[in-house]
Amino acid sequence: MLPPYYYTPPTAEGLIVWYGALHDALGARRIKVYFYNYPQMTGFALPAQVIETLHRAHPERFCGIKDSSGDLGYCRGLAAAMPDMRVFPSSETALAEAAGSGFAGCISATANISAPLCRALWESRGAPDMGLAEAVGAIR
């Protein structure tokens, strides 16, 4: 879910209140919310503090993130701070480091083209085949 971004940049406190209101409105419904960090669209990156605050308060609701910033350091930081948060970088080139960085996979449009290679790379994530990683990167 994209953050509210009509008036940017919002404050961290404002984002926490907004997502908190969403949580309250959903009530007992077992709907999971995955943050969508897409600064190219929204004009700002979702602050890690906001994600961590909401995840720690409501881990059953705020349980993952799809990052489209391309900033793997941001993704690594989220995964390290919240090992139970499902972190999905936007590039299949991150699959080679998924196990070491704590990524849950990736969400990428170009994976539609490289899906068989991505699957093989994911399956070898414990000891990634760097030849596969290079092939995936070349397709991307």
CYANA upper distance limits for C-alpha pairs under 8 A (distance plus 0.5 A):
  1 MET  CA     33 VAL  CA      7.26
  1 MET  CA     34 TYR  CA      6.43
  1 MET  CA     35 PHE  CA      5.48
  1 MET  CA     36 TYR  CA      5.53
  2 LEU  CA     35 PHE  CA      6.92
  2 LEU  CA     36 TYR  CA      5.39
  2 LEU  CA     37 ASN  CA      7.26
  2 LEU  CA     38 TYR  CA      7.89
  2 LEU  CA     42 THR  CA      8.46
  3 PRO  CA     15 LEU  CA      7.90
  3 PRO  CA     35 PHE  CA      8.15
  3 PRO  CA     36 TYR  CA      7.82
  3 PRO  CA     37 ASN  CA      8.44
  3 PRO  CA     42 THR  CA      8.26
  3 PRO  CA     46 LEU  CA      8.20
  4 PRO  CA     15 LEU  CA      8.26
  5 TYR  CA      9 PRO  CA      7.60
  5 TYR  CA     10 PRO  CA      7.70
  5 TYR  CA     42 THR  CA      5.95
  5 TYR  CA     43 GLY  CA      8.03
  6 TYR  CA     42 THR  CA      8.45
  8 THR  CA     42 THR  CA      8.29
  8 THR  CA     43 GLY  CA      7.42
  8 THR  CA     44 PHE  CA      7.94
  9 PRO  CA     43 GLY  CA      7.73
  9 PRO  CA     44 PHE  CA      6.84
 10 PRO  CA     14 GLY  CA      6.73
 10 PRO  CA     15 LEU  CA      7.16
 11 THR  CA     15 LEU  CA      6.81
 12 ALA  CA     16 ILE  CA      6.75
 12 ALA  CA     47 PRO  CA      7.37
 12 ALA  CA     49 GLN  CA      8.13
 12 ALA  CA     50 VAL  CA      6.49
 13 GLU  CA     17 VAL  CA      6.73
 13 GLU  CA     50 VAL  CA      8.31
 14 GLY  CA     18 TRP  CA      6.59
 15 LEU  CA     19 TYR  CA      6.58
 15 LEU  CA     50 VAL  CA      7.48
 16 ILE  CA     20 GLY  CA      6.34
 16 ILE  CA     50 VAL  CA      6.51
 16 ILE  CA     53 THR  CA      8.17
 16 ILE  CA     54 LEU  CA      7.33
 17 VAL  CA     21 ALA  CA      6.58
 18 TRP  CA     22 LEU  CA      6.94
 19 TYR  CA     23 HIS  CA      6.74
 19 TYR  CA     54 LEU  CA      8.22
 20 GLY  CA     24 ASP  CA      6.70
 20 GLY  CA     54 LEU  CA      8.03
 21 ALA  CA     25 ALA  CA      6.53
 22 LEU  CA     26 LEU  CA      6.69
 23 HIS  CA     27 GLY  CA      7.00
 23 HIS  CA     61 ARG  CA      7.81
 26 LEU  CA     31 ILE  CA      7.93
 30 ARG  CA     61 ARG  CA      8.00
 31 ILE  CA     61 ARG  CA      7.00
 32 LYS  CA     60 GLU  CA      7.30
 32 LYS  CA     61 ARG  CA      5.09
 32 LYS  CA     62 PHE  CA      6.72
 32 LYS  CA     63 CYS  CA      7.15
 33 VAL  CA     61 ARG  CA      6.09
 33 VAL  CA     62 PHE  CA      5.48
 33 VAL  CA     63 CYS  CA      6.95
 33 VAL  CA     64 GLY  CA      7.51
 34 TYR  CA     62 PHE  CA      6.62
 34 TYR  CA     63 CYS  CA      6.62
 34 TYR  CA     64 GLY  CA      5.00
 34 TYR  CA     65 ILE  CA      5.32
 34 TYR  CA     66 LYS  CA      7.32
 35 PHE  CA     51 ILE  CA      8.34
 35 PHE  CA     62 PHE  CA      7.97
 35 PHE  CA     64 GLY  CA      6.76
 35 PHE  CA     65 ILE  CA      4.94
 35 PHE  CA     66 LYS  CA      6.71
 36 TYR  CA     65 ILE  CA      6.25
 36 TYR  CA     66 LYS  CA      5.47
 36 TYR  CA     67 ASP  CA      6.43
 36 TYR  CA     68 SER  CA      7.97
 37 ASN  CA     45 ALA  CA      6.61
 37 ASN  CA     46 LEU  CA      6.26
 37 ASN  CA     65 ILE  CA      7.73
 37 ASN  CA     66 LYS  CA      6.84
 37 ASN  CA     67 ASP  CA      5.25
 37 ASN  CA     68 SER  CA      6.30
 37 ASN  CA     69 SER  CA      7.08
 38 TYR  CA     42 THR  CA      6.68
 38 TYR  CA     44 PHE  CA      8.24
 38 TYR  CA     45 ALA  CA      7.30
 38 TYR  CA     67 ASP  CA      6.96
 38 TYR  CA     68 SER  CA      5.41
 38 TYR  CA     69 SER  CA      6.17
 39 PRO  CA     43 GLY  CA      5.40
 39 PRO  CA     44 PHE  CA      5.13
 39 PRO  CA     45 ALA  CA      5.42
 39 PRO  CA     46 LEU  CA      8.25
 39 PRO  CA     68 SER  CA      7.97
 39 PRO  CA     69 SER  CA      6.57
 40 GLN  CA     44 PHE  CA      8.07
 40 GLN  CA     69 SER  CA      7.66
 45 ALA  CA     69 SER  CA      8.11
 46 LEU  CA     50 VAL  CA      7.61
 46 LEU  CA     51 ILE  CA      7.97
 47 PRO  CA     51 ILE  CA      7.27
 48 ALA  CA     52 GLU  CA      6.55
 48 ALA  CA     74 TYR  CA      8.43
 48 ALA  CA     78 LEU  CA      7.24
 49 GLN  CA     53 THR  CA      6.46
 50 VAL  CA     54 LEU  CA      6.73
 51 ILE  CA     55 HIS  CA      6.43
 51 ILE  CA     62 PHE  CA      8.39
 52 GLU  CA     56 ARG  CA      6.43
 52 GLU  CA     78 LEU  CA      8.38
 52 GLU  CA     81 ALA  CA      8.30
 52 GLU  CA     82 MET  CA      7.78
 53 THR  CA     57 ALA  CA      6.71
 54 LEU  CA     58 HIS  CA      6.43
 54 LEU  CA     59 PRO  CA      7.97
 54 LEU  CA     62 PHE  CA      6.94
 55 HIS  CA     59 PRO  CA      5.09
 55 HIS  CA     60 GLU  CA      8.44
 55 HIS  CA     61 ARG  CA      8.00
 55 HIS  CA     62 PHE  CA      5.51
 55 HIS  CA     63 CYS  CA      6.83
 55 HIS  CA     85 MET  CA      8.24
 58 HIS  CA     62 PHE  CA      6.56
 59 PRO  CA     63 CYS  CA      6.04
 63 CYS  CA     84 ASP  CA      8.09
 63 CYS  CA     85 MET  CA      5.73
 63 CYS  CA     86 ARG  CA      6.73
 64 GLY  CA     85 MET  CA      5.64
 64 GLY  CA     86 ARG  CA      4.75
 64 GLY  CA     87 VAL  CA      6.19
 64 GLY  CA     88 PHE  CA      8.22
 65 ILE  CA     85 MET  CA      8.13
 65 ILE  CA     86 ARG  CA      6.80
 65 ILE  CA     87 VAL  CA      5.64
 65 ILE  CA     88 PHE  CA      6.54
 66 LYS  CA     87 VAL  CA      6.91
 66 LYS  CA     88 PHE  CA      5.31
 66 LYS  CA     89 PRO  CA      6.61
 66 LYS  CA     90 SER  CA      7.39
 66 LYS  CA    106 CYS  CA      8.36
 66 LYS  CA    107 ILE  CA      7.33
 67 ASP  CA     75 CYS  CA      7.78
 67 ASP  CA     87 VAL  CA      8.12
 67 ASP  CA     88 PHE  CA      6.64
 67 ASP  CA     89 PRO  CA      5.50
 67 ASP  CA     90 SER  CA      6.12
 68 SER  CA     89 PRO  CA      7.18
 68 SER  CA     90 SER  CA      5.46
 69 SER  CA     90 SER  CA      7.97
 70 GLY  CA     89 PRO  CA      7.67
 70 GLY  CA     90 SER  CA      6.89
 70 GLY  CA     91 SER  CA      7.81
 71 ASP  CA     75 CYS  CA      7.20
 72 LEU  CA     76 ARG  CA      6.47
 72 LEU  CA     89 PRO  CA      7.56
 72 LEU  CA     94 ALA  CA      8.36
 73 GLY  CA     77 GLY  CA      6.57
 74 TYR  CA     78 LEU  CA      6.86
 75 CYS  CA     79 ALA  CA      6.70
 75 CYS  CA     87 VAL  CA      7.13
 75 CYS  CA     88 PHE  CA      8.25
 75 CYS  CA     89 PRO  CA      7.05
 75 CYS  CA    103 PHE  CA      8.37
 76 ARG  CA     80 ALA  CA      6.54
 76 ARG  CA    101 SER  CA      6.18
 76 ARG  CA    102 GLY  CA      7.79
 76 ARG  CA    103 PHE  CA      8.27
 77 GLY  CA     81 ALA  CA      6.57
 78 LEU  CA     82 MET  CA      6.47
 78 LEU  CA     85 MET  CA      8.21
 78 LEU  CA     87 VAL  CA      7.81
 79 ALA  CA     83 PRO  CA      5.78
 79 ALA  CA     84 ASP  CA      8.30
 79 ALA  CA     85 MET  CA      6.98
 79 ALA  CA     86 ARG  CA      8.03
 79 ALA  CA     87 VAL  CA      6.72
 79 ALA  CA    101 SER  CA      7.36
 79 ALA  CA    102 GLY  CA      6.01
 79 ALA  CA    103 PHE  CA      7.14
 80 ALA  CA    101 SER  CA      7.95
 80 ALA  CA    102 GLY  CA      7.58
 83 PRO  CA    102 GLY  CA      7.42
 86 ARG  CA    103 PHE  CA      7.31
 86 ARG  CA    104 ALA  CA      5.80
 87 VAL  CA    102 GLY  CA      8.08
 87 VAL  CA    103 PHE  CA      5.65
 87 VAL  CA    104 ALA  CA      5.93
 87 VAL  CA    105 GLY  CA      7.86
 87 VAL  CA    106 CYS  CA      8.43
 88 PHE  CA    103 PHE  CA      6.54
 88 PHE  CA    104 ALA  CA      6.23
 88 PHE  CA    105 GLY  CA      5.91
 88 PHE  CA    106 CYS  CA      4.96
 88 PHE  CA    107 ILE  CA      6.49
 89 PRO  CA     94 ALA  CA      7.39
 89 PRO  CA    103 PHE  CA      7.94
 89 PRO  CA    105 GLY  CA      7.77
 89 PRO  CA    106 CYS  CA      5.49
 89 PRO  CA    107 ILE  CA      6.94
 90 SER  CA    106 CYS  CA      6.21
 90 SER  CA    107 ILE  CA      5.68
 90 SER  CA    108 SER  CA      5.67
 91 SER  CA     95 LEU  CA      8.41
 91 SER  CA    106 CYS  CA      6.67
 91 SER  CA    107 ILE  CA      7.31
 91 SER  CA    108 SER  CA      6.05
 92 GLU  CA    106 CYS  CA      6.28
 92 GLU  CA    107 ILE  CA      7.89
 92 GLU  CA    108 SER  CA      6.96
 92 GLU  CA    111 ALA  CA      7.06
 92 GLU  CA    118 CYS  CA      7.28
 92 GLU  CA    136 VAL  CA      7.54
 92 GLU  CA    137 GLY  CA      8.14
 93 THR  CA    133 ALA  CA      6.88
 93 THR  CA    136 VAL  CA      6.91
 93 THR  CA    137 GLY  CA      6.08
 94 ALA  CA     98 ALA  CA      6.76
 94 ALA  CA    106 CYS  CA      7.82
 95 LEU  CA    103 PHE  CA      8.40
 95 LEU  CA    105 GLY  CA      6.92
 95 LEU  CA    106 CYS  CA      7.46
 95 LEU  CA    118 CYS  CA      8.00
 95 LEU  CA    121 LEU  CA      7.13
 95 LEU  CA    122 TRP  CA      6.56
 95 LEU  CA    125 ARG  CA      7.48
 95 LEU  CA    133 ALA  CA      8.15
 96 ALA  CA    121 LEU  CA      7.12
 96 ALA  CA    122 TRP  CA      7.86
 96 ALA  CA    125 ARG  CA      6.46
 96 ALA  CA    128 PRO  CA      5.95
 96 ALA  CA    129 ASP  CA      8.07
 96 ALA  CA    130 MET  CA      7.73
 96 ALA  CA    133 ALA  CA      6.58
 97 GLU  CA    101 SER  CA      6.37
 97 GLU  CA    103 PHE  CA      8.40
 97 GLU  CA    125 ARG  CA      7.62
 97 GLU  CA    128 PRO  CA      8.21
 98 ALA  CA    102 GLY  CA      6.14
 98 ALA  CA    103 PHE  CA      5.13
 98 ALA  CA    104 ALA  CA      7.47
 98 ALA  CA    105 GLY  CA      7.10
 98 ALA  CA    122 TRP  CA      8.42
 98 ALA  CA    125 ARG  CA      6.94
 99 ALA  CA    103 PHE  CA      7.02
 99 ALA  CA    125 ARG  CA      6.26
 99 ALA  CA    126 GLY  CA      6.46
105 GLY  CA    122 TRP  CA      8.05
107 ILE  CA    111 ALA  CA      8.22
108 SER  CA    112 ASN  CA      8.25
110 THR  CA    114 SER  CA      7.11
110 THR  CA    139 ILE  CA      8.48
110 THR  CA    140 ARG  CA      6.73
111 ALA  CA    115 ALA  CA      5.56
111 ALA  CA    118 CYS  CA      7.41
113 ILE  CA    139 ILE  CA      8.41
114 SER  CA    118 CYS  CA      6.52
114 SER  CA    136 VAL  CA      6.95
114 SER  CA    139 ILE  CA      7.38
115 ALA  CA    119 ARG  CA      6.49
116 PRO  CA    120 ALA  CA      6.83
117 LEU  CA    121 LEU  CA      6.59
117 LEU  CA    132 LEU  CA      6.98
117 LEU  CA    135 ALA  CA      8.18
117 LEU  CA    136 VAL  CA      6.99
118 CYS  CA    122 TRP  CA      6.47
118 CYS  CA    132 LEU  CA      8.46
118 CYS  CA    136 VAL  CA      7.32
119 ARG  CA    123 GLU  CA      6.58
120 ALA  CA    124 SER  CA      6.78
120 ALA  CA    132 LEU  CA      8.13
121 LEU  CA    125 ARG  CA      6.59
121 LEU  CA    128 PRO  CA      6.77
121 LEU  CA    129 ASP  CA      7.02
121 LEU  CA    132 LEU  CA      6.59
121 LEU  CA    133 ALA  CA      7.21
122 TRP  CA    128 PRO  CA      8.31
124 SER  CA    128 PRO  CA      5.32
124 SER  CA    129 ASP  CA      6.96
125 ARG  CA    129 ASP  CA      8.35
128 PRO  CA    132 LEU  CA      8.50
128 PRO  CA    133 ALA  CA      8.19
129 ASP  CA    133 ALA  CA      6.99
130 MET  CA    134 GLU  CA      6.60
131 GLY  CA    135 ALA  CA      6.76
132 LEU  CA    136 VAL  CA      6.62
133 ALA  CA    137 GLY  CA      6.63
134 GLU  CA    138 ALA  CA      6.58
135 ALA  CA    139 ILE  CA      6.88
136 VAL  CA    140 ARG  CA      6.79
